Amino acid sequence: LEKETENYIINGMVVLSEPGGGKTTYLKHLIYDLISCYKNNTLNNQLFATNGLDKDVEYIPFFIRTRDLTDVLNDSEIIGKLFDVIIKNGVSTILNASVSIQGSDIADTIASLHSEKTNRRYLLVIDGFEELDDEKAGRLLECLKHAYDSGKLNRTEDRLIISSRYKEYGYQKLVSFCKEYSITERFIKFDNKNGGIDRCVSKWFDILKKEGQDMHEYFNQMR
């Protein structure tokens, strides 16, 4: 990330890059590293500082791909309901089951953990904003505005991260939304100066090889 800053606490951020720049990989690693910190009871100060997270807060992460919201965003009545849908579907995905009474109960439990009486807050990660057409992009932002205005998302304590290709579909609407809710933009760009891409490819190839998958040629093309 360019311009890494110490004590960089924000309402949220938009992660931008050119196509294939590594947005999804970056966000998945962020959530994995965050959960690892909690699981191992360790604190990675750089992880929190670089991503604008408060190290004194325990975040409850939800990762959502916009492609999974396409059908939901067809509903013109979704504005006030989308955040609840995301939470319940996110819990359901964790359980590897369809949304059910059990899933709803767990979603309610998570909602109770996320309260003024705890230090737990939502980390809402929405990946692939550019995959939405103009109408759905606008509707998603309206849903997020409603979540902020109704208090379901706390604009100063919860964190919202959206990834998008740089200056593609819906980008201007996203820029206006960021200005209104004090959400910063950060541009990521990976290079291979120090062999980072080669190491990443080799690491994944080794993992697949251990699993008995021969993907050597595929990863060479990626590299």
Short mmCIF file of the C-alpha atoms (twelve columns), coordinates in Angstrom:
data_MODEL
# 
_entry.id   MODEL 
# 
loop_
_atom_site.group_PDB 
_atom_site.id 
_atom_site.type_symbol 
_atom_site.label_atom_id 
_atom_site.label_alt_id 
_atom_site.label_comp_id 
_atom_site.label_asym_id 
_atom_site.label_seq_id 
_atom_site.Cartn_x 
_atom_site.Cartn_y 
_atom_site.Cartn_z 
_atom_site.pdbx_PDB_model_num 
ATOM 1   C CA . LEU A 1   0.000   0.000   0.000   1 
ATOM 2   C CA . GLU A 2   1.256   3.445   -0.834  1 
ATOM 3   C CA . LYS A 3   1.801   6.006   1.914   1 
ATOM 4   C CA . GLU A 4   1.489   3.740   4.924   1 
ATOM 5   C CA . THR A 5   0.664   5.820   7.976   1 
ATOM 6   C CA . GLU A 6   1.041   5.185   11.698  1 
ATOM 7   C CA . ASN A 7   -2.092  5.483   13.845  1 
ATOM 8   C CA . TYR A 8   -4.181  5.638   10.695  1 
ATOM 9   C CA . ILE A 9   -7.775  5.266   11.991  1 
ATOM 10  C CA . ILE A 10  -10.609 5.919   9.531   1 
ATOM 11  C CA . ASN A 11  -14.322 5.305   8.989   1 
ATOM 12  C CA . GLY A 12  -13.518 3.004   6.091   1 
ATOM 13  C CA . MET A 13  -11.590 2.744   2.867   1 
ATOM 14  C CA . VAL A 14  -11.942 1.944   -0.801  1 
ATOM 15  C CA . VAL A 15  -9.186  -0.345  -2.080  1 
ATOM 16  C CA . LEU A 16  -8.453  0.502   -5.710  1 
ATOM 17  C CA . SER A 17  -6.222  -1.101  -8.304  1 
ATOM 18  C CA . GLU A 18  -5.979  -1.844  -11.976 1 
ATOM 19  C CA . PRO A 19  -7.591  -5.116  -13.179 1 
ATOM 20  C CA . GLY A 20  -5.753  -8.077  -11.649 1 
ATOM 21  C CA . GLY A 21  -4.003  -5.827  -9.143  1 
ATOM 22  C CA . GLY A 22  -4.688  -8.125  -6.202  1 
ATOM 23  C CA . LYS A 23  -7.659  -6.485  -4.457  1 
ATOM 24  C CA . THR A 24  -9.463  -9.696  -3.539  1 
ATOM 25  C CA . THR A 25  -6.255  -11.404 -2.438  1 
ATOM 26  C CA . TYR A 26  -5.354  -8.412  -0.288  1 
ATOM 27  C CA . LEU A 27  -8.768  -8.329  1.419   1 
ATOM 28  C CA . LYS A 28  -8.851  -12.075 2.090   1 
ATOM 29  C CA . HIS A 29  -5.370  -11.894 3.593   1 
ATOM 30  C CA . LEU A 30  -6.479  -8.965  5.747   1 
ATOM 31  C CA . ILE A 31  -9.378  -10.956 7.213   1 
ATOM 32  C CA . TYR A 32  -7.232  -14.082 7.643   1 
ATOM 33  C CA . ASP A 33  -4.489  -12.129 9.430   1 
ATOM 34  C CA . LEU A 34  -7.044  -10.345 11.613  1 
ATOM 35  C CA . ILE A 35  -8.673  -13.606 12.707  1 
ATOM 36  C CA . SER A 36  -5.232  -15.103 13.336  1 
ATOM 37  C CA . CYS A 37  -4.445  -12.209 15.697  1 
ATOM 38  C CA . TYR A 38  -7.597  -12.889 17.701  1 
ATOM 39  C CA . LYS A 39  -7.164  -16.650 17.648  1 
ATOM 40  C CA . ASN A 40  -3.544  -16.499 18.832  1 
ATOM 41  C CA . ASN A 41  -4.164  -13.576 21.176  1 
ATOM 42  C CA . THR A 42  -1.467  -11.504 19.463  1 
ATOM 43  C CA . LEU A 43  -1.446  -7.937  18.158  1 
ATOM 44  C CA . ASN A 44  -0.022  -6.989  14.760  1 
ATOM 45  C CA . ASN A 45  0.268   -3.224  15.085  1 
ATOM 46  C CA . GLN A 46  1.219   -2.735  11.451  1 
ATOM 47  C CA . LEU A 47  -1.806  -4.710  10.255  1 
ATOM 48  C CA . PHE A 48  -4.164  -2.467  12.222  1 
ATOM 49  C CA . ALA A 49  -2.360  0.787   11.441  1 
ATOM 50  C CA . THR A 50  -2.086  0.160   7.687   1 
ATOM 51  C CA . ASN A 51  -5.782  -0.687  7.323   1 
ATOM 52  C CA . GLY A 52  -7.182  2.073   9.509   1 
ATOM 53  C CA . LEU A 53  -8.355  -0.314  12.221  1 
ATOM 54  C CA . ASP A 54  -8.508  0.432   15.931  1 
ATOM 55  C CA . LYS A 55  -6.242  -2.025  17.765  1 
ATOM 56  C CA . ASP A 56  -8.431  -1.785  20.888  1 
ATOM 57  C CA . VAL A 57  -11.478 -3.076  18.977  1 
ATOM 58  C CA . GLU A 58  -12.354 -6.692  18.203  1 
ATOM 59  C CA . TYR A 59  -13.821 -6.704  14.689  1 
ATOM 60  C CA . ILE A 60  -16.442 -9.170  13.450  1 
ATOM 61  C CA . PRO A 61  -15.557 -9.556  9.737   1 
ATOM 62  C CA . PHE A 62  -18.025 -10.156 6.916   1 
ATOM 63  C CA . PHE A 63  -16.718 -10.693 3.366   1 
ATOM 64  C CA . ILE A 64  -19.275 -10.126 0.595   1 
ATOM 65  C CA . ARG A 65  -18.794 -10.388 -3.171  1 
ATOM 66  C CA . THR A 66  -20.984 -8.037  -5.191  1 
ATOM 67  C CA . ARG A 67  -21.730 -10.849 -7.638  1 
ATOM 68  C CA . ASP A 68  -23.616 -12.555 -4.782  1 
ATOM 69  C CA . LEU A 69  -25.721 -9.408  -4.262  1 
ATOM 70  C CA . THR A 70  -26.866 -9.055  -7.881  1 
ATOM 71  C CA . ASP A 71  -30.261 -10.727 -7.421  1 
ATOM 72  C CA . VAL A 72  -30.883 -9.040  -4.075  1 
ATOM 73  C CA . LEU A 73  -30.201 -5.594  -5.557  1 
ATOM 74  C CA . ASN A 74  -32.904 -6.165  -8.179  1 
ATOM 75  C CA . ASP A 75  -35.421 -5.598  -5.379  1 
ATOM 76  C CA . SER A 76  -36.333 -1.892  -5.151  1 
ATOM 77  C CA . GLU A 77  -37.504 -2.481  -1.563  1 
ATOM 78  C CA . ILE A 78  -34.097 -3.719  -0.386  1 
ATOM 79  C CA . ILE A 79  -32.773 -0.330  0.767   1 
ATOM 80  C CA . GLY A 80  -33.643 -0.758  4.438   1 
ATOM 81  C CA . LYS A 81  -33.045 -4.512  4.559   1 
ATOM 82  C CA . LEU A 82  -29.762 -5.196  2.798   1 
ATOM 83  C CA . PHE A 83  -27.512 -4.902  5.851   1 
ATOM 84  C CA . ASP A 84  -29.580 -7.515  7.737   1 
ATOM 85  C CA . VAL A 85  -29.481 -9.766  4.657   1 
ATOM 86  C CA . ILE A 86  -25.678 -9.463  4.497   1 
ATOM 87  C CA . ILE A 87  -25.273 -10.358 8.174   1 
ATOM 88  C CA . LYS A 88  -27.630 -13.349 8.014   1 
ATOM 89  C CA . ASN A 89  -26.188 -14.610 4.729   1 
ATOM 90  C CA . GLY A 90  -22.674 -14.124 6.082   1 
ATOM 91  C CA . VAL A 91  -23.489 -16.188 9.149   1 
ATOM 92  C CA . SER A 92  -25.168 -18.773 6.934   1 
ATOM 93  C CA . THR A 93  -22.038 -19.021 4.763   1 
ATOM 94  C CA . ILE A 94  -19.915 -19.613 7.840   1 
ATOM 95  C CA . LEU A 95  -22.277 -22.409 8.853   1 
ATOM 96  C CA . ASN A 96  -22.229 -23.770 5.284   1 
ATOM 97  C CA . ALA A 97  -26.017 -23.952 5.339   1 
ATOM 98  C CA . SER A 98  -28.961 -22.025 3.967   1 
ATOM 99  C CA . VAL A 99  -30.442 -19.236 6.060   1 
ATOM 100 C CA . SER A 100 -32.550 -20.917 8.700   1 
ATOM 101 C CA . ILE A 101 -33.942 -20.353 12.177  1 
ATOM 102 C CA . GLN A 102 -30.609 -21.502 13.548  1 
ATOM 103 C CA . GLY A 103 -28.748 -19.054 11.309  1 
ATOM 104 C CA . SER A 104 -31.077 -16.224 12.317  1 
ATOM 105 C CA . ASP A 105 -30.471 -16.992 15.993  1 
ATOM 106 C CA . ILE A 106 -26.720 -16.804 15.486  1 
ATOM 107 C CA . ALA A 107 -27.089 -13.575 13.503  1 
ATOM 108 C CA . ASP A 108 -29.062 -12.121 16.420  1 
ATOM 109 C CA . THR A 109 -26.318 -13.259 18.799  1 
ATOM 110 C CA . ILE A 110 -23.696 -11.486 16.699  1 
ATOM 111 C CA . ALA A 111 -25.874 -8.373  16.662  1 
ATOM 112 C CA . SER A 112 -26.031 -8.478  20.472  1 
ATOM 113 C CA . LEU A 113 -22.240 -8.823  20.671  1 
ATOM 114 C CA . HIS A 114 -21.990 -5.731  18.489  1 
ATOM 115 C CA . SER A 115 -23.305 -3.193  20.973  1 
ATOM 116 C CA . GLU A 116 -22.241 -0.208  23.037  1 
ATOM 117 C CA . LYS A 117 -21.510 -2.577  25.940  1 
ATOM 118 C CA . THR A 118 -18.782 -4.478  24.067  1 
ATOM 119 C CA . ASN A 119 -15.645 -3.575  22.150  1 
ATOM 120 C CA . ARG A 120 -16.765 -5.679  19.172  1 
ATOM 121 C CA . ARG A 121 -17.524 -3.897  15.902  1 
ATOM 122 C CA . TYR A 122 -18.369 -4.889  12.326  1 
ATOM 123 C CA . LEU A 123 -15.741 -5.068  9.606   1 
ATOM 124 C CA . LEU A 124 -17.838 -5.090  6.439   1 
ATOM 125 C CA . VAL A 125 -15.759 -5.969  3.350   1 
ATOM 126 C CA . ILE A 126 -17.473 -5.638  -0.038  1 
ATOM 127 C CA . ASP A 127 -15.419 -6.934  -2.954  1 
ATOM 128 C CA . GLY A 128 -15.818 -6.110  -6.655  1 
ATOM 129 C CA . PHE A 129 -17.838 -2.885  -6.746  1 
ATOM 130 C CA . GLU A 130 -17.032 -2.459  -10.452 1 
ATOM 131 C CA . GLU A 131 -18.951 -5.660  -11.263 1 
ATOM 132 C CA . LEU A 132 -22.273 -3.900  -10.572 1 
ATOM 133 C CA . ASP A 133 -24.055 -1.968  -13.297 1 
ATOM 134 C CA . ASP A 134 -24.819 1.704   -12.665 1 
ATOM 135 C CA . GLU A 135 -28.293 1.113   -11.214 1 
ATOM 136 C CA . LYS A 136 -27.215 -1.640  -8.809  1 
ATOM 137 C CA . ALA A 137 -24.101 0.296   -7.790  1 
ATOM 138 C CA . GLY A 138 -26.290 3.241   -6.838  1 
ATOM 139 C CA . ARG A 139 -28.710 0.996   -4.971  1 
ATOM 140 C CA . LEU A 140 -25.899 -0.646  -2.985  1 
ATOM 141 C CA . LEU A 141 -24.601 2.755   -1.896  1 
ATOM 142 C CA . GLU A 142 -28.131 3.808   -0.898  1 
ATOM 143 C CA . CYS A 143 -28.368 0.651   1.213   1 
ATOM 144 C CA . LEU A 144 -25.067 1.471   2.920   1 
ATOM 145 C CA . LYS A 145 -26.193 5.051   3.543   1 
ATOM 146 C CA . HIS A 146 -29.369 3.728   5.153   1 
ATOM 147 C CA . ALA A 147 -27.318 1.373   7.346   1 
ATOM 148 C CA . TYR A 148 -25.247 4.350   8.526   1 
ATOM 149 C CA . ASP A 149 -28.202 6.710   8.994   1 
ATOM 150 C CA . SER A 150 -30.252 4.109   10.890  1 
ATOM 151 C CA . GLY A 151 -27.347 3.216   13.192  1 
ATOM 152 C CA . LYS A 152 -26.961 -0.379  11.998  1 
ATOM 153 C CA . LEU A 153 -23.464 0.633   10.942  1 
ATOM 154 C CA . ASN A 154 -21.635 3.053   13.215  1 
ATOM 155 C CA . ARG A 155 -19.688 5.398   10.949  1 
ATOM 156 C CA . THR A 156 -16.931 6.097   13.496  1 
ATOM 157 C CA . GLU A 157 -16.577 2.674   15.154  1 
ATOM 158 C CA . ASP A 158 -17.458 0.059   12.527  1 
ATOM 159 C CA . ARG A 159 -15.265 -0.278  9.450   1 
ATOM 160 C CA . LEU A 160 -16.371 -0.515  5.822   1 
ATOM 161 C CA . ILE A 161 -13.951 -1.612  3.096   1 
ATOM 162 C CA . ILE A 162 -14.978 -1.656  -0.571  1 
ATOM 163 C CA . SER A 163 -12.764 -2.828  -3.426  1 
ATOM 164 C CA . SER A 164 -13.074 -1.540  -6.952  1 
ATOM 165 C CA . ARG A 165 -11.121 -1.273  -10.148 1 
ATOM 166 C CA . TYR A 166 -9.787  2.224   -10.592 1 
ATOM 167 C CA . LYS A 167 -12.178 4.577   -12.443 1 
ATOM 168 C CA . GLU A 168 -14.537 1.900   -13.757 1 
ATOM 169 C CA . TYR A 169 -18.316 1.374   -13.475 1 
ATOM 170 C CA . GLY A 170 -19.963 3.390   -10.739 1 
ATOM 171 C CA . TYR A 171 -16.660 4.956   -9.705  1 
ATOM 172 C CA . GLN A 172 -17.964 8.548   -9.541  1 
ATOM 173 C CA . LYS A 173 -20.863 7.491   -7.317  1 
ATOM 174 C CA . LEU A 174 -18.375 5.699   -5.108  1 
ATOM 175 C CA . VAL A 175 -16.195 8.834   -4.904  1 
ATOM 176 C CA . SER A 176 -19.193 10.945  -3.810  1 
ATOM 177 C CA . PHE A 177 -20.132 8.353   -1.189  1 
ATOM 178 C CA . CYS A 178 -16.564 8.353   0.171   1 
ATOM 179 C CA . LYS A 179 -16.562 12.128  0.534   1 
ATOM 180 C CA . GLU A 180 -19.932 12.147  2.308   1 
ATOM 181 C CA . TYR A 181 -18.925 9.505   4.855   1 
ATOM 182 C CA . SER A 182 -15.221 10.391  5.240   1 
ATOM 183 C CA . ILE A 183 -14.021 7.162   3.657   1 
ATOM 184 C CA . THR A 184 -10.507 7.251   2.242   1 
ATOM 185 C CA . GLU A 185 -9.202  5.844   -1.039  1 
ATOM 186 C CA . ARG A 186 -6.080  3.707   -1.158  1 
ATOM 187 C CA . PHE A 187 -4.473  2.478   -4.342  1 
ATOM 188 C CA . ILE A 188 -2.633  -0.842  -4.289  1 
ATOM 189 C CA . LYS A 189 -0.041  -1.827  -6.818  1 
ATOM 190 C CA . PHE A 190 2.030   -4.985  -6.714  1 
ATOM 191 C CA . ASP A 191 5.417   -5.207  -8.372  1 
ATOM 192 C CA . ASN A 192 8.084   -7.878  -8.531  1 
ATOM 193 C CA . LYS A 193 11.107  -5.754  -7.579  1 
ATOM 194 C CA . ASN A 194 11.957  -7.952  -4.611  1 
ATOM 195 C CA . GLY A 195 10.550  -11.186 -6.018  1 
ATOM 196 C CA . GLY A 196 7.273   -10.894 -4.068  1 
ATOM 197 C CA . ILE A 197 5.098   -12.136 -6.922  1 
ATOM 198 C CA . ASP A 198 7.425   -15.061 -7.598  1 
ATOM 199 C CA . ARG A 199 7.316   -16.051 -3.919  1 
ATOM 200 C CA . CYS A 200 3.530   -15.823 -3.877  1 
ATOM 201 C CA . VAL A 201 3.194   -18.014 -6.986  1 
ATOM 202 C CA . SER A 202 5.720   -20.527 -5.649  1 
ATOM 203 C CA . LYS A 203 3.951   -20.692 -2.303  1 
ATOM 204 C CA . TRP A 204 0.584   -21.454 -3.882  1 
ATOM 205 C CA . PHE A 205 2.155   -23.951 -6.282  1 
ATOM 206 C CA . ASP A 206 3.733   -25.786 -3.335  1 
ATOM 207 C CA . ILE A 207 0.366   -25.916 -1.560  1 
ATOM 208 C CA . LEU A 208 -1.388  -27.320 -4.629  1 
ATOM 209 C CA . LYS A 209 1.420   -29.791 -5.224  1 
ATOM 210 C CA . LYS A 210 1.003   -31.141 -1.681  1 
ATOM 211 C CA . GLU A 211 -2.704  -31.547 -2.447  1 
ATOM 212 C CA . GLY A 212 -1.858  -33.549 -5.566  1 
ATOM 213 C CA . GLN A 213 -2.840  -30.852 -8.076  1 
ATOM 214 C CA . ASP A 214 -0.504  -30.131 -10.984 1 
ATOM 215 C CA . MET A 215 -0.989  -26.454 -11.806 1 
ATOM 216 C CA . HIS A 216 2.575   -25.591 -12.789 1 
ATOM 217 C CA . GLU A 217 1.805   -24.276 -16.276 1 
ATOM 218 C CA . TYR A 218 -1.222  -22.312 -15.057 1 
ATOM 219 C CA . PHE A 219 0.788   -20.509 -12.393 1 
ATOM 220 C CA . ASN A 220 3.639   -19.810 -14.786 1 
ATOM 221 C CA . GLN A 221 1.105   -18.034 -17.017 1 
ATOM 222 C CA . MET A 222 -0.179  -16.082 -14.023 1 
ATOM 223 C CA . ARG A 223 3.343   -15.047 -13.063 1 
# 
